[in-house]
């Protein structure tokens, strides 16, 4: 891999990774603004803005945008997270100028035509409704709300029906003027890409972006607590989380290894104990999410309400044991899984473009793969046991549950009883 970085005069960062033998290029713009940068009245505007990106500019109609990219055999897409909004394309290498021009056009010249806005507002409201009907997704929205009470990071990415209905053209334009500035953007490409050519295209297409610095997001404060929603479903969906490391935390890689050992695959402790030995659920896994200033380390499970009373103590027991008896054998297995995943992602131009953009946005540089592998290899069983003790040192986990929460044996315990299992 050959990574090059150039910063334009207006502050836009251009980063590329040439991947030999590929005939396609993945290219996109990653904007360092997302759901946690929104004020309460703006809740959901980042996501709606992403939807409106392909709905017409001063130069192109929505249909023209679709026809131009598809006539070249490429595709355009976008997504929103709590901390970033990404707009990206994949094209044949000779069509890179078209992709950059389209991205520049939608990010600088979108018109937000009222009829298009009204239609897309309806699409987003349908998406909100779909999320409310998907309990294994909804439970994670509730979990963030419980973890970061009354904070932007605790709000859903989609917004609410009321906030989305209130957004007019002036709100979208105002948010772009407030947040979409060159120093807060990374133009990243991976695959069949020549860096100097990409820089030239960026200067031509993005050179007029304003050079202004954005205000940072409100600092996150993990408070812990719970949110329960009783519903008439077949399964109960439960997620819990402790405060985990931020991206720059020295324990970042330890958290990834810990999560893999606890519930990251078929050989993990939770899969073996909860599913294979006890048959308490079909789906159980752990996760380690990081943000710029905080993180979450937790577990999700979907189970019958009659198995809740047995399931949660078992999960708590496995989490507690990690601080006592994590072994070198399982740590080595988790390291191997993580390194294999890292190397496999390097073979995808889309994954690589997103990776280098995120790394530059978070760390101010692209991390060499050898450096990442070295940090993974430094994690041994002692580090995992120490980290397991670290997350249990906070007395208030975040817990969320959706579904039928009463069942044989008492169902889901009270928050205080659950929290006491981790003390």
N, C-alpha and C positions, 0 to 999 in steps of 0.2 A: 504494500500500500504506500502511496506517495501523497501526503497531505500538504497542501499549500494554503497560506492565509494571507489575505491582503485587506487592509482597512482603507476605504475610500476617504476622500477629503471631508465628506459630510458625516462620517462616522459609521457608515454601513460596512459590516464585515462580510467579506467574500471568502469562503472556505471550500476547498474541493479535495477530492480523493480520487486519483486516477486508478482505475481497476483494469489492468490489461486483459485483452481478449474479449471484452464486452463490446457489444454493438449498440447498446442503449445507455441513456443517461437519466438518472433521477435527479431532479432539481427542485428546490423549493425555497420559500421564505418563511423563516421561523421568527415570529414576533414575540418579544418577551412581555406579553400581557395576556391575561386569561381571567377566569372567573373570580379569582381572589383579588384582582385589581379593581373590581367593580364596587361602586357604592351601592347601598341598598336599593335605591330607585333604578339603578342600572343592572340589577340582577338578571343575568341571561343575555345581556347585549353582546358580549363577545361571541357567544354561540350563534345568535341571530345574524350577526355581522358576517360570520363564516358562511352561513347559508346564503346570504345575499351577494357574496363575492362574485358568483357566476351568473348573476341576473341582469347584467347589462352595464355598459360603460358609455362614456361619451363617444367612443369609437366603434363599439360593437354591441349588438343586441345579445340577449341571452342565447338565442338560437345560433347566432354567428360564433359565439365563444365555443359552444358545443361542436358546431360543424368544423371549425378550424382545427381544433385539437384532434378530433376523430378522423378528419380527412388525412391527417398525418399518421394515423394509427396509434396515437398516444392517448393518454387520459389525464384528467385533472381531478384533484380531490382536495379536501381540507379537513382539519379536525381541531377541536378546542379542548384544552385541559385547564386545570386550575391556574397554571402558571405560563401557558404559552398558547398561541394560535398559529397553526401551520397551514400553508397553502403550497401545494406541490404538484409536480407533473412527472410523468415518465414518457420519454420519447426516444426515437432513434437518434443516434448521435448527431446527424446532420440537421436535425430539427431543434437543436438547443436554442437558436435565436428565437424561434417561434415561441417556445415554452417560456423563455425569460420575458419576452415582450408581452405575452398574455398575463403572466404573473404581475408584471409592473403595471399593466393597464388596470387590472381588477383592484389592485391595492392603491392606486392613485386617482382613478377616474370613474369609479363606480357612481352611478346616478341615483340608485335606490328609487327607481320609478314606483309611484304609489301603488299601481295595480300589481306589480311584481312583489312589492313588499307585503301587500295584503294577502296574496296567495302564499307566500313563504311563511308569513306569520301563522297561517293555518296549518302548514306542514309542521312547524315547530310545536304548535299546540298539540297536534296529533302525536308527535314524538314524546312530549311530556306525558300524555295519556298512556302511551305504550310503556313508558318507564314505570308509571304507577301500577301497571298491570303485570310487571315483571318483578316478582318479589326478591329474586336473588340479585337483582340490580338495585332495587329500592333499598334493601337493607344496608347497602354501603353508603347511600346518601344519608340514611338515618345515622349510620356510624360516624360519619364526618360531622354531622350536626351535634352528636353527643360528645365527640372528642374536642371540637372547637366551638364551644357554645357562643352564640351571638357574634360570630366572626365571619369575615368573607370566606375563609377557607372551609368553614362549616356549611356553606350554602352549595346547592347543586349547581352543576354547570349549565343545565338547561334553562334555569329560571323558573318562574311560575306562570300560570295562565294569565294572571292579572298583570304582572310586569311586562310580559311579552305583548299583551294587547295594548299596552300604553306606549310602546316604542314607535315613534314616527321617524321620518327621514332626518329631522334635526338631531335626534338622539344618536342615530348611527353616525352621522357626519361629525357631530361633536365628539363622540368617543374616538373616532379615527384621528381627528385633529389633536385630541388630548394624548393619545397613546401610540400612534403609528408614526414613530420618528426613526430616522436612520440609525442613530446609535443604539437603538433597542431592537434592531433587526439583524438577522444573519441570513445571507443568501448562500445556501449550501448545495453542492452537487457531488454526486459520486457515480462512477462508471466510466463510460467513454467520454471523458471531459479533459479539455486542455485549459489549464488554469488561466493563462494570460488571455485566452479568448473569452473565458467567463468574466474576467475582470473588465475587459473592454465592453462586453454586453451590459454589465452592471452599471458602468459609468454612463453609458448611453441611455439606459432605461430608468435607472434609479438615482441619477445624479442630482435631481431637483428635490429629493426628499429633504424635509427640514432637519437641521442639525440641532435638536433639542433633547435634553435628557428627561426621561420620565420620572415621576415620583415613584418610589418603591411601594411595595404592597404593605399593608398593615402587618406588623409582626404577629406571628401565630403564637397562641398560648394554649397548650394542651391542658384541658381542664378535666376531662373524663366525665363519666356519668352514663346515663342510658336513655334510650328512646325505644319504646315498644309500640307495636301496632297490631292489635288482634284482628285477624281476618279469617274468614271461612275458606281455608285452603286444605289441600291434602297434606302438605308438609309445613313444618316450622323452619324458618330460615334465621340463623343466628350468626352474628359476626361480633367479634371482640377485638380490641386493639390496645396495646400499650404504646407509650410514646417511644418512637424509634429515632434513628439518627437522620440528620439532614445529609444532603449530598456531600458536603465537605467534612463531615464528621470522620474522625479516624476509625470509627467502628462501622463505616458504611459497608465494607466488604464482609466484615464479620456478620453483620445482620443478614446479608444475602445467604451466607453459608448456613447460619442458624436456621433461617426460614426453610431452606432446602432440606436440612436434617429433620426439622420438626414436621413439615407437611408438604414437601415439594415434589414428591414422586411416589411410585409404588413401594419403594423400599423405606420410605420415611416412617417415622414413629407413629404419627397419627393415622396414616393409611393402614399400617400393619395392625395397630392396636384397635382402632375404632371401627374400621371396615372389615379387615380380613379376620381378625380374631373374634370380634363381638357382633359384627353385622349391624351396627347401630345407624349407619347412614350409607347412602350411595356416594354422596359428594362431601369431601372434607379436604381442605387445603389451608396452608399458611401463606402469608405474603409479607413482603417488606417494601413499603412505599416510602420514597423520600421526596422532600420538597427542599427549597433553598434554605429554610431555617428550622425545619422540624421534620418529623417522619412518623410513620405508623408501622408497628410490627404486630401482626395478629393472625387470627384464624377464622375461617368461615366453615359452617356445616349446615346442611339441609337434612332434616330428619323427621320421622313420625313424631307427633306430639307425645305419644306414649313412651318414646325413648329419650325425651328431653331430660328427665330426671336422672337417668344413668349417664347420658352423653356428656353433660357439662362437667361433672366431677372427673370423668376420665380425661377430658381435654385439659382441665386444670392440673391434673396429676402429671400428665406428660410434659406440660410446660414447666412445672416445678422440677421434674427430674432432669431436665436439660441442664440446670445449674449444678447438678450433682454428679451425673455419670455420662456426660457426652464423651464418646470414645474417639480415638484416633482413626479407627477403621471407618466409622460413618462420616467423620469429618473429611477424610480423604475422598470418600465417595462423593460427597457434596461438592468438594473442590473440583473434581473431575467433571461433574455435571455442569458446573458453572463455566468452566473453561471451554468445554465443548460447545455450550450455548453461545459464548462470546465468539468463538471461531466460526460457527455456523452463520451467525449474523453478518460476519464480514463478507460472506459470499453473496449477499443480497445488496444491490445498489440502493434500493429504497431504505432498507434498514440502516445501511452505512451513512447515507445522507442525513437521516434523522439523528443518528448517533453523534456525528461530528457537529451538527448544529446544536444539539442539546449540550454536549460537552463544552463547546465554546461559550454558550450562553451562561452555563453554570460556573465553569472554572476559568473562563477567559483564555482557554487553550484547548487543543485537541489532545487527549491522553493517548500516548503510544500504547499499542496493544501489549508490548513487552512489559511496560510499567504496570498495566492492569493485572496481567498474569502474575507478576511478582508479588503484588499486594494480595492477590487471592492465595498464593502459595504461602504467604506469611501466616495465614489463619490456621491455627492448630486447635486441638480439643480444649486446651487450657483457655485460649481466647474465647472460644464458644461458651465455656462454662462461666467465664467472667462476664461476658455480655449477657447471658441468661440471667445472672444475678442483677445486672444493671437494670434491665427492663422491669424486673420484679420489685425494684426498690421504690417505685412510684405506687402509692397505695390505691389510686383510683383509675382502673382501666375504663375504656369506653366500651359500651355494650349496646348492640341494637338487635331487635328481633321483630320479625314479621310473620304472621300466620296464626294458627291455633296454638296458644302458649300454655294451655292447661291440658293435662293428660294423666295417664296412670302414674302413680308415684308422686304426683304433685306438679308435674309440668316444669316450666322454667322457674328456677328459684328467684327470690327477690334479689335486687341489685346488691344489697349489703351482704347477703350470704354468698353470692357469686364472687364479689370482690374479696371477701375474707378468705376464699380458697387460694388466693394468690399472695396472701400476706406472709 
